[in-house]
Every structure is written in structure tokens, then in C-alpha cells.
Amino acid sequence: MATILRSCGVLLALCGPPFAAASQAADGSDYATAARAEYVFACMATNGSTQEALQRCSCAIDVIASVLPYDKYERAETVLRMRRSAGGYLGQEFRSAPTNAIVRDLEEAEAEAEVRCF
């Protein structure tokens, strides 16, 4: 029984990477599907839960992904979340000049998405 479990574990470890890659966008960007979906859900909550909002919000994340590498997107989202949730000294650390530059990159990508999709 232990041998079978070990064999299954090895098989899953070998098969895992192709399945992990499937969760990323088919267009070759490194934006995870979950990150794209999270953006679309938040965008739709802001712009109405309609089919039109779905199309526009999906377009927006595609534009952002084409303009901003995922690692920069992820850093900017982290900074924004920390600004909203962290207070005091820690919150202040996420309102510095370097973090403002990180957020500015995302804001520029979102502005481009606004022009193209909305």
C-alpha cells in the first residue's frame, strides 16, 4: 500500500507542472487565471454585473496584461492592499516614493485599459 501511495505521489509530482501551466493564460503572458478572474470580479462589482461589464472588464485585464508584466502587477496589488489594511508605521511604509512608483505603473496600465475597453 505504501509503495502504491509513493508511486502516485511521484506520478502527481511529474504531472503537476503541466497542470499548473494550464492555469496561466493561453496568450503566453504569465498572468495566472485566478488573478485575471479576481480582477474581472472586482471590476464587475464596480461597473455592474452585466454581460457588457464582463466583456469590458475582461478586455481591461487583457490590456493590463499586455502592458504590465505580472510581477509588477502583483507588487502593485500588494501595495494597494497593504495601504487599505495596514495602519500606523507599516501602512506608512506602503505610502513611500518607491511604492508610489509601483502603483503608478499599474495606474498607467489601467488608464490604457480604460481608453481601449470602456
TATAVEN-V178204 format. One record per backbone hydrogen bond with DSSP energy under -0.5 kcal/mol. NH is the residue of the N-H (numbers start at 0). CO is the residue of the C=O. If there is no record, write none. Layout:
<<NH/CO> <NH/CO>>
This chain:
<<4/0> <5/1> <6/2> <7/3> <8/4> <9/5> <10/6> <11/7> <12/8> <13/9> <14/10> <15/11> <16/12> <18/14> <19/15> <20/16> <21/17> <22/18> <22/19> <23/20> <24/30> <27/24> <32/22> <35/31> <36/32> <37/33> <38/34> <39/35> <40/36> <41/37> <42/38> <43/39> <44/40> <45/41> <46/42> <47/43> <49/47> <53/49> <54/50> <55/51> <56/52> <57/53> <58/54> <59/55> <60/56> <61/57> <62/58> <63/59> <64/60> <65/61> <66/62> <66/63> <67/63> <71/68> <72/68> <73/69> <74/70> <75/71> <76/72> <77/73> <78/74> <79/75> <80/76> <81/77> <82/78> <83/79> <84/80> <85/81> <89/86> <90/86> <91/87> <92/88> <93/89> <93/90> <94/91> <95/92> <99/95> <100/96> <101/97> <102/98> <103/99> <104/100> <105/101> <106/102> <107/103> <108/104> <109/105> <110/106> <111/107> <112/108> <113/109> <114/110> <115/111> <116/112> <117/113>>
